[in-house]
Amino acid sequence: MNKSAFDTPLVFRFALDALRAQADFVPFRPGVEISRLYENEATGASAAILRYAAGASVPEHIHQGYEHVLILEGEQRDHRGSYPAGTLVVNPPGTRHTVTSPEGCIALLIWQNPVHFVDDSEAPEDA
């Protein structure tokens, strides 16, 4: 029987001091950096840590599957409200929003499927 990458658990420890200093983040959007934890090309499932600089935002996008967002530090906002550290936000398929972080934040995101950016000219690729 063949084993896939998901036959064994992936284990991560999130120390905020380490995430603030971690060097493997790459640009995602202006003021937003991403560190991918895993990505399954066959299913579209993925997870990442996003670091937002103060005032950064992610443009309007549509969720093609469930998105789970755990705010680890700081605060995120969208048209529905503000989400401080310790908040878990679950965005169902078909929902859409623009995300901002006036003071900056660090968040864990888990996607069932990639999101689709409404204005594809701003997106290097779907997340």
N, C-alpha and C positions, 0 to 999 in steps of 0.2 A: 504494500500500500504506500502510495506517495504521500509525503508530508508537505504541507504548505507552510508558508511563513506564519500562518495564524494557528498552527497546531500547538504552539507553545506561547505562553503569555509574554506580552511585552510589558516590562516593568519600568516605570519612570519615577524619579523622586523630584519634587518641585520645591527647591529651596529658593525663595525670592531673591536673596542676595546673589546666588549663582545665576539665576535667570536674568537679572539686571546686567551682569557682566559677561554672560555667555557670548562667545564669539561666532558661533555658527549660524547666526541670524543673517538673512539676506533681504534686500529690499523687496517689498510686496506692493506697496502704494506709497506715495509721498508721505513720509513721516511714520510709516507702518512697516515693521520688519516681521519676517516669518521664520520659524524654525520648524520644519516638518518632522513629525514623530513617526508617521507611517503613511503610506499611500498604496492602495490596492488598485492597480489599473483595471483589473477585470471587473470589480464591483463598483468602483468609484468612491469607496469609503476611504476616509483619510482623517488625520488629526494633526494639529499643529499648535504651537504657542505663537501668539501674536503680541508684539510689543508696539504700543502706540506712543509716539511723542506727544507732548502737550499740543492740543489743537488739531491733531491728525484725524483723518476720516477715511472710511471706505465707501465708495460710491454705491448708488442704488443697485441692488442685486435681488434676484428671485431664488428662493430655496427650492431645489428640485428633489430634495429629500429632507429628512429631519436634520437640524443643526442644533447642537448642544454647545452652549457658551458658558464657561465657568470663569467669572471674573476673579482673578487671583490677587490683583492689586489695582488701586485706582478706581475709575468709574467709566463705564460706557453709557452712551445715550442713543436713543432713536426716537421716532415720532410717538412711540407708545410710553416712553418713560426713561428713567435713569436707573442704572444698575451698578450699585457699589460692590466693592470686594466682598466675596462670599455669596454672591447671587448666581444662581444657575438659571439661564434663560434657554428655553427650548422653542425654536422656531419651526413650526410644521411645514410640510411641503406646500408650495404655492404662496407662502407669505413673502413679502418683499419689504426692504427698508434700506436706509442709509445709516451707517453707524459713525458716531463721532466720539471723541474723548477729549474734552476741553483741558483736562489736567494731565492726560496720559494714563495708560493702564497696561497691565499684562493680563492676557486671557488665554485659557485653554479652549480650543475649538475642536469639535468632533463633527464631521460631516458624513451623513449617510451617502450622499451623492454630491458631486461638485455643484457650486452655486453658479448661476448665470448672471453676468453683469449686464445691466440694461443697456449701457452705452459701451459696446464692445471696443470702441476706439481707445478707451481708457484702460482696458484690461489686457495685460500681456498674455494671460491664460486664465481659464476659470479656476477657482480655488477648490 
